[in-house]
Amino acid sequence: MGEKRCEPLPAASYNHPMSPRCNTALPHVAVIGAGIAGLTAAYDLQKRGCDVQVFEREPVPGGRMRTERHGDYVVERGAQFIASSYRNMRSLAGDLGIADLIEPLGNTRNAVLRRGRFQPTDYRPKTLLRSRDFSWSTKARLPLLPLELRRHRHRLADFYRPEKAASLDTESAAAYTRRWFGREVLDYMIEPAFASTFTVLPEKMSKAFLLTTIAYMFRGFRLLAFRGGNGVLTQTLASRLNVHLDAPVERVSASAKAATVHVGGEAMRFDAAVVAVPGNAVASLCASLTPAEREFFSGVRYASSIIAFVMAGEEALPRFYGAGIPRREGVDLYGMAVDNAKPGVVPPGKTLFNCAFSEKLAAGLMDAPDQQLADAFRAELAKLPLPGLDTIEAFVFHRWPAMLPQFYPGYYRALRRFLRRTDRTDRLYFAGDYLIAPYTEAALASGLRAARACAAGLGR
């Protein structure tokens, strides 16, 4: 039993001949990174009349929004879902002619592991009052949350401007939750929900991130997905662009007159460059950052994890979409999600679900062979109340040394200083989810923002 053969989804050819100048009449822009942020920036710049070349080190585009086919199963390499509130993504899908592929998930019920069994989560006030899972002390303190959201509503109102919440970046989410709402809420509401979604524990998460995320979800957050895989968005974008694959950029430098991209031993001159790589890789890539920029990028951190996809028989199908797994339950997994809820990704009569290794477990296995991963993963699955584990056919593992940016205590204040800096590198612009939030919509929005700034700098 091993990893199934991976086949990229059918797509148009992306690679184009590399040339120092494709159209001398247009501003020439390089985009480094073909994830959703970089591809969106490139597409928007192209629409604004720029000649754009995208450089991607991987053999396929998409970054952390990429879909693979493993036999009859469709597996998300990164982003597992999108949301109804992703207004920029829905607008872009419409512009690309693929909006009709967005469909709601067939099951959005959630659960949390408690006392060895999966318990449905329903946090509506009336349901919580009747629940036997929480003490009366906890129930009495939970109404403080909407009061807190209302009190800080002006700081939390704009999802796309997280720096407005910097004044709330005073402590960890763990310390804040424990003090205001108690240990029970921390262990069985906050930790499992955030760890299973963002692979980050409350101790490494800012109070500001906690409140901005809850406020965003309270405004409406229905789960959706692209039929056949969320990678259809990045795939479609890449097919409309000049993308160079297997083209790792070695260095980017900039002056008042040009940006120079070093790739394959060649120095290519551009009018500007958008750097859309993980934030913790920017400082080593860009040689001409200002001191303020270098200080910020040196502080960008990412959560690491390994995502395991399990292919099994139908009898292994749980009755929920997502489940959080608190540390107190003694399982080294952050959570799980059942991919059968997504349209067109699982063959009839089969089950596909995925789990995130805890950061502690992943750290010791990041470079381990698949069989060792499978053995460790089976040991953790055996601790869960899941039927049909004997019907497992195969595993697929995705190793992520840098999976999602961490909005740790102090990060919002650092982000605000970075966005307000007056000393900026000429001809360089930055895009990535680390600038807004660990969502694909945030990465996409950062790409639009970088493209707008770049175009303005070029007079477009």
C-alpha positions as CSV (number, residue, x, y, z in Angstrom):
1,M,0.0,0.0,0.0
2,G,1.7,3.2,-1.1
3,E,1.3,6.5,-2.8
4,K,-0.9,6.6,-5.9
5,R,0.5,7.9,-9.1
6,C,0.1,11.6,-9.4
7,E,-1.1,13.0,-12.7
8,P,-1.5,16.8,-13.2
9,L,-5.0,17.7,-14.4
10,P,-5.3,18.3,-18.1
11,A,-4.3,21.8,-19.0
12,A,-3.1,24.1,-21.8
13,S,0.6,24.4,-22.3
14,Y,2.0,27.2,-20.0
15,N,5.7,27.4,-20.9
16,H,6.7,30.0,-23.5
17,P,10.2,30.8,-24.8
18,M,12.1,33.0,-22.4
19,S,13.1,36.3,-23.9
20,P,14.4,39.5,-22.5
21,R,11.7,41.6,-24.2
22,C,8.5,40.4,-25.8
23,N,7.0,43.7,-26.7
24,T,9.2,46.8,-26.6
25,A,6.2,49.1,-26.7
26,L,4.8,47.9,-23.4
27,P,6.2,48.1,-19.8
28,H,7.9,44.9,-19.1
29,V,7.2,43.3,-15.7
30,A,8.5,40.1,-14.1
31,V,6.4,38.1,-11.6
32,I,8.2,35.7,-9.4
33,G,6.0,32.9,-8.2
34,A,3.0,31.3,-10.0
35,G,0.7,30.7,-7.0
36,I,-2.6,32.4,-6.8
37,A,-1.0,35.8,-5.7
38,G,1.5,35.9,-8.5
39,L,-0.9,34.7,-11.2
40,T,-3.5,37.2,-10.2
41,A,-0.9,40.0,-10.2
42,A,0.3,39.0,-13.6
43,Y,-3.2,38.7,-15.1
44,D,-4.2,42.1,-13.8
45,L,-1.0,43.7,-15.1
46,Q,-1.5,42.1,-18.4
47,K,-5.0,43.6,-18.6
48,R,-3.6,47.0,-17.7
49,G,-1.3,46.8,-20.8
50,C,1.9,45.4,-19.5
51,D,4.1,42.7,-21.0
52,V,4.4,40.2,-18.2
53,Q,6.6,37.1,-17.7
54,V,6.0,34.8,-14.8
55,F,8.8,32.6,-13.3
56,E,7.9,29.5,-11.3
57,R,10.4,27.1,-9.8
58,E,8.0,24.1,-9.8
59,P,7.1,22.1,-12.9
60,V,3.4,23.0,-12.6
61,P,1.8,26.3,-11.6
62,G,-0.6,26.9,-8.7
63,G,1.5,26.9,-5.6
64,R,-0.7,26.2,-2.6
65,M,-3.8,26.3,-4.8
66,R,-3.2,23.3,-6.9
67,T,-5.1,20.2,-7.8
68,E,-3.8,16.7,-8.6
69,R,-5.4,13.6,-9.9
70,H,-4.5,10.3,-8.2
71,G,-6.3,7.6,-10.2
72,D,-10.0,8.3,-9.9
73,Y,-9.5,10.7,-7.0
74,V,-9.0,14.5,-7.2
75,V,-6.8,15.8,-4.4
76,E,-6.2,19.4,-3.4
77,R,-2.5,20.0,-2.9
78,G,-3.3,23.2,-0.9
79,A,-6.5,25.2,-0.6
80,Q,-9.3,22.8,0.5
81,F,-12.2,25.1,-0.1
82,I,-13.3,28.7,-0.9
83,A,-16.0,30.8,0.7
84,S,-19.0,32.7,-0.4
85,S,-17.4,35.9,1.0
86,Y,-14.5,35.7,-1.4
87,R,-15.6,38.6,-3.5
88,N,-12.4,39.1,-5.5
89,M,-12.1,35.4,-6.3
90,R,-15.7,35.1,-7.5
91,S,-15.2,38.2,-9.6
92,L,-12.0,36.8,-11.2
93,A,-13.7,33.5,-11.8
94,G,-16.5,35.3,-13.7
95,D,-13.9,37.3,-15.7
96,L,-12.2,34.0,-16.7
97,G,-15.6,32.3,-17.6
98,I,-15.4,29.6,-14.9
99,A,-17.8,31.0,-12.3
100,D,-20.4,28.3,-13.1
101,L,-17.9,25.7,-11.7
102,I,-18.2,27.1,-8.2
103,E,-20.6,24.9,-6.2
104,P,-21.6,24.6,-2.5
105,L,-20.2,21.7,-0.5
106,G,-22.7,18.9,-0.1
107,N,-22.1,18.7,3.7
108,T,-20.9,21.5,5.9
109,R,-21.6,19.9,9.3
110,N,-18.6,20.1,11.7
111,A,-17.6,18.2,14.8
112,V,-15.0,18.2,17.6
113,L,-13.3,15.2,19.2
114,R,-14.3,15.1,22.9
115,R,-13.9,12.3,25.4
116,G,-13.0,10.0,22.5
117,R,-16.0,10.6,20.3
118,F,-16.8,13.1,17.6
119,Q,-19.5,15.5,18.9
120,P,-21.4,17.8,16.4
121,T,-20.6,21.5,16.9
122,D,-23.5,24.0,16.9
123,Y,-22.6,27.3,18.5
124,R,-26.0,29.0,18.1
125,P,-27.0,30.5,21.4
126,K,-30.1,28.4,22.0
127,T,-28.2,25.2,21.1
128,L,-25.3,26.1,23.4
129,L,-27.7,26.8,26.3
130,R,-29.2,23.3,26.0
131,S,-25.8,21.6,25.4
132,R,-24.4,19.3,28.1
133,D,-20.9,19.6,26.6
134,F,-20.2,22.9,28.2
135,S,-20.4,24.0,31.9
136,W,-22.8,26.8,33.0
137,S,-19.8,28.9,33.8
138,T,-18.7,28.7,30.1
139,K,-22.2,29.4,28.9
140,A,-22.4,32.5,31.0
141,R,-19.2,33.9,29.6
142,L,-19.7,33.2,25.9
143,P,-22.0,36.2,25.4
144,L,-19.0,38.4,26.1
145,L,-17.7,37.4,22.6
146,P,-20.3,39.3,20.5
147,L,-19.8,42.3,22.9
148,E,-16.1,42.2,22.2
149,L,-16.7,42.1,18.5
150,R,-19.0,45.0,18.7
151,R,-16.7,47.0,20.9
152,H,-13.9,46.6,18.4
153,R,-16.0,46.7,15.2
154,H,-14.2,49.6,13.6
155,R,-10.9,47.8,13.9
156,L,-12.3,44.5,12.6
157,A,-14.6,45.8,9.8
158,D,-12.2,45.4,6.8
159,F,-10.9,41.9,6.2
160,Y,-8.5,43.3,3.5
161,R,-6.9,45.7,5.9
162,P,-5.7,43.7,8.9
163,E,-3.3,46.4,10.0
164,K,-6.3,48.3,11.3
165,A,-6.5,45.7,14.1
166,A,-2.8,46.3,15.2
167,S,-3.9,48.0,18.4
168,L,-5.5,44.6,19.4
169,D,-2.2,42.8,18.9
170,T,-1.3,42.8,22.6
171,E,-1.3,39.1,23.6
172,S,-1.7,35.6,22.3
173,A,-5.1,34.1,21.4
174,A,-4.5,31.5,24.1
175,A,-4.0,34.0,26.9
176,Y,-6.9,36.2,25.8
177,T,-9.3,33.3,25.5
178,R,-8.4,31.7,28.7
179,R,-8.8,35.0,30.6
180,W,-12.1,36.1,29.1
181,F,-13.9,32.8,28.3
182,G,-12.1,30.0,30.2
183,R,-10.1,26.9,29.5
184,E,-13.1,25.0,28.2
185,V,-13.6,27.4,25.3
186,L,-9.9,27.5,24.5
187,D,-9.6,23.7,24.5
188,Y,-12.8,22.7,22.7
189,M,-13.8,25.7,20.6
190,I,-10.9,27.9,19.7
191,E,-7.9,25.5,19.5
192,P,-9.6,22.8,17.4
193,A,-11.3,25.3,15.0
194,F,-8.1,27.3,14.3
195,A,-5.6,24.5,14.4
196,S,-7.5,22.3,12.0
197,T,-8.0,25.3,9.6
198,F,-4.7,27.2,9.9
199,T,-2.4,24.5,11.5
200,V,-1.5,27.0,14.2
201,L,-2.0,26.6,18.0
202,P,-3.5,29.5,20.0
203,E,-0.2,30.2,21.8
204,K,1.3,31.1,18.4
205,M,-1.6,33.2,17.3
206,S,-2.4,36.8,18.0
207,K,-5.5,38.0,19.8
208,A,-5.9,40.3,16.8
209,F,-5.9,37.4,14.4
210,L,-8.5,35.5,16.5
211,L,-10.9,38.5,16.6
212,T,-10.5,39.5,12.9
213,T,-11.1,35.9,11.8
214,I,-14.2,35.4,14.0
215,A,-15.6,38.8,12.9
216,Y,-15.0,37.8,9.2
217,M,-16.8,34.5,9.6
218,F,-19.7,36.0,11.6
219,R,-20.5,38.2,8.5
220,G,-21.2,35.1,6.4
221,F,-18.9,32.2,5.4
222,R,-20.6,29.5,3.4
223,L,-18.2,26.8,2.1
224,L,-17.8,26.3,-1.6
225,A,-15.4,24.6,-4.1
226,F,-14.7,24.5,-7.8
227,R,-16.1,21.4,-9.4
228,G,-13.3,19.0,-10.1
229,G,-10.8,20.9,-7.9
230,N,-9.9,24.4,-6.8
231,G,-6.8,24.3,-8.9
232,V,-9.0,25.0,-12.0
233,L,-8.6,28.7,-11.0
234,T,-4.8,28.8,-11.1
235,Q,-4.7,26.5,-14.0
236,T,-7.0,28.8,-16.1
237,L,-5.0,31.9,-15.1
238,A,-1.7,30.2,-16.1
239,S,-3.1,29.3,-19.5
240,R,-3.7,33.0,-20.2
241,L,-0.2,34.1,-19.3
242,N,3.4,33.8,-20.3
243,V,4.6,31.4,-17.5
244,H,8.0,29.8,-17.3
245,L,8.0,26.6,-15.3
246,D,11.0,24.9,-13.8
247,A,12.5,28.4,-13.7
248,P,13.8,29.0,-10.2
249,V,14.8,32.7,-9.7
250,E,18.2,33.0,-8.0
251,R,18.2,36.7,-7.2
252,V,16.2,39.9,-7.8
253,S,17.8,43.3,-7.6
254,A,16.4,46.7,-8.3
255,S,17.5,50.3,-8.9
256,A,15.7,53.5,-9.6
257,K,15.6,52.6,-13.3
258,A,15.0,48.8,-13.5
259,A,14.5,45.5,-11.8
260,T,16.9,42.7,-12.7
261,V,15.9,39.0,-12.4
262,H,18.6,36.4,-12.4
263,V,17.4,33.0,-13.6
264,G,19.3,30.1,-15.1
265,G,22.5,32.0,-14.9
266,E,21.0,34.8,-17.1
267,A,20.3,38.4,-15.9
268,M,17.0,39.7,-17.4
269,R,16.1,43.4,-17.1
270,F,12.5,44.5,-16.5
271,D,10.8,47.8,-15.8
272,A,9.5,46.3,-12.5
273,A,9.0,43.0,-10.6
274,V,6.3,41.6,-8.4
275,V,7.7,39.2,-5.8
276,A,5.0,36.6,-5.0
277,V,6.9,33.9,-3.1
278,P,6.4,32.9,0.6
279,G,7.3,35.8,2.8
280,N,10.0,34.0,4.6
281,A,11.9,33.5,1.3
282,V,11.8,37.2,0.2
283,A,14.9,38.4,2.2
284,S,17.2,35.8,0.7
285,L,15.9,36.4,-2.8
286,C,15.9,40.2,-3.0
287,A,19.3,41.8,-2.7
288,S,18.2,45.4,-2.6
289,L,15.6,45.6,0.2
290,T,15.6,48.6,2.5
291,P,16.4,48.1,6.1
292,A,12.7,48.4,7.1
293,E,11.7,45.8,4.5
294,R,14.5,43.4,5.5
295,E,13.5,43.7,9.1
296,F,9.8,42.8,8.3
297,F,10.6,39.9,6.1
298,S,13.0,38.4,8.6
299,G,10.1,38.1,11.0
300,V,7.6,36.4,8.6
301,R,7.0,32.8,9.9
302,Y,5.1,29.9,8.5
303,A,3.4,26.9,10.1
304,S,4.7,23.5,8.9
305,S,2.7,20.4,8.5
306,I,2.1,17.2,6.5
307,I,-1.3,16.7,5.0
308,A,-2.3,13.0,4.6
309,F,-5.1,12.0,2.2
310,V,-6.8,8.7,2.8
311,M,-8.6,6.7,0.1
312,A,-10.9,4.2,1.5
313,G,-14.3,2.4,1.1
314,E,-17.6,4.1,1.6
315,E,-18.1,2.6,5.0
316,A,-15.3,4.8,6.4
317,L,-17.3,7.9,5.6
318,P,-17.9,10.1,8.7
319,R,-21.1,12.1,9.0
320,F,-19.4,15.5,9.0
321,Y,-17.3,17.6,6.7
322,G,-14.7,18.9,9.1
323,A,-13.6,17.9,12.6
324,G,-11.2,19.6,15.1
325,I,-9.0,17.5,17.3
326,P,-7.9,19.2,20.6
327,R,-4.5,18.3,22.1
328,R,-6.2,17.2,25.3
329,E,-7.5,14.2,23.4
330,G,-4.0,12.8,23.0
331,V,-4.0,12.6,19.1
332,D,-1.2,14.2,17.1
333,L,-3.5,15.4,14.3
334,Y,-5.0,18.9,14.2
335,G,-8.1,17.9,12.4
336,M,-9.7,16.2,9.4
337,A,-12.0,17.0,6.5
338,V,-14.1,14.6,4.4
339,D,-13.6,15.4,0.7
340,N,-16.8,13.6,-0.4
341,A,-18.5,16.9,0.4
342,K,-16.9,18.5,-2.6
343,P,-18.4,18.1,-6.1
344,G,-16.7,15.7,-8.5
345,V,-13.6,14.6,-6.6
346,V,-14.4,11.1,-5.2
347,P,-15.5,8.1,-7.3
348,P,-18.8,6.4,-6.3
349,G,-18.7,4.0,-3.4
350,K,-15.4,5.4,-2.1
351,T,-14.2,7.8,0.6
352,L,-11.5,10.5,0.5
353,F,-10.6,12.4,3.7
354,N,-7.6,14.3,4.8
355,C,-5.8,15.0,8.1
356,A,-3.2,17.5,9.1
357,F,-0.3,16.2,11.2
358,S,0.4,18.3,14.3
359,E,3.4,20.6,13.9
360,K,5.3,18.6,16.5
361,L,4.7,15.2,14.7
362,A,5.4,16.7,11.3
363,A,8.7,18.2,12.4
364,G,10.2,14.8,13.0
365,L,8.8,13.2,9.8
366,M,9.2,15.9,7.2
367,D,12.0,14.1,5.4
368,A,10.8,10.5,6.2
369,P,9.9,8.1,3.5
370,D,6.2,7.5,2.7
371,Q,6.1,4.1,4.5
372,Q,7.3,5.7,7.7
373,L,4.7,8.4,7.3
374,A,2.0,5.8,6.7
375,D,2.9,3.9,9.8
376,A,2.9,7.0,12.0
377,F,-0.4,8.2,10.5
378,R,-2.1,4.8,11.0
379,A,-1.1,4.9,14.7
380,E,-2.9,8.3,15.1
381,L,-5.9,7.2,13.0
382,A,-6.3,4.2,15.4
383,K,-7.0,6.6,18.2
384,L,-10.0,8.1,16.4
385,P,-13.6,6.6,16.4
386,L,-13.6,6.0,12.7
387,P,-15.2,2.9,11.1
388,G,-13.9,1.2,8.1
389,L,-10.2,1.9,8.5
390,D,-9.5,-1.6,7.3
391,T,-10.9,-0.5,3.9
392,I,-8.0,2.0,3.3
393,E,-6.6,1.6,-0.2
394,A,-3.8,4.2,-0.3
395,F,-2.4,7.3,1.2
396,V,-1.1,10.5,-0.5
397,F,1.2,12.8,1.5
398,H,1.9,16.4,1.0
399,R,4.8,17.8,2.9
400,W,4.7,21.5,3.7
401,P,7.7,23.0,5.4
402,A,6.1,26.4,4.9
403,M,2.3,25.8,4.7
404,L,0.5,28.9,6.0
405,P,1.8,32.2,7.4
406,Q,1.5,32.6,11.2
407,F,-0.1,35.8,12.5
408,Y,1.6,35.5,15.8
409,P,1.6,38.0,18.7
410,G,3.3,41.2,17.5
411,Y,2.9,40.4,13.8
412,Y,0.0,42.8,13.1
413,R,2.1,45.7,14.5
414,A,5.0,44.7,12.4
415,L,2.8,44.5,9.3
416,R,1.4,47.9,10.0
417,R,4.9,49.4,10.2
418,F,5.8,47.6,6.9
419,L,2.8,48.9,5.0
420,R,3.4,52.4,6.3
421,R,7.1,52.5,5.5
422,T,8.3,55.5,3.5
423,D,11.7,53.9,2.6
424,R,10.8,51.5,-0.2
425,T,12.8,49.5,-2.8
426,D,12.2,51.1,-6.2
427,R,10.7,48.9,-8.9
428,L,9.8,46.0,-6.5
429,Y,6.3,45.1,-5.3
430,F,5.3,42.2,-3.0
431,A,2.3,39.9,-2.9
432,G,1.3,37.0,-0.7
433,D,-1.2,35.8,1.9
434,Y,1.2,36.9,4.7
435,L,0.2,40.5,3.9
436,I,-3.5,40.0,4.7
437,A,-4.5,36.6,6.1
438,P,-3.9,32.9,5.5
439,Y,-6.7,32.5,2.9
440,T,-6.6,32.1,-0.9
441,E,-8.8,35.2,-1.1
442,A,-6.2,37.2,0.8
443,A,-3.4,36.0,-1.4
444,L,-5.4,36.9,-4.5
445,A,-6.3,40.3,-3.1
446,S,-2.6,41.0,-2.3
447,G,-1.9,40.2,-6.0
448,L,-4.4,42.7,-7.1
449,R,-3.0,45.3,-4.7
450,A,0.6,44.7,-6.0
451,A,-0.5,44.9,-9.6
452,R,-2.3,48.2,-8.9
453,A,0.7,49.7,-7.2
454,C,3.1,48.4,-9.9
455,A,0.9,49.8,-12.7
456,A,0.7,53.2,-11.0
457,G,4.5,53.3,-10.7
458,L,4.7,52.6,-14.4
459,G,2.1,55.1,-15.3
460,R,-0.5,52.6,-16.5
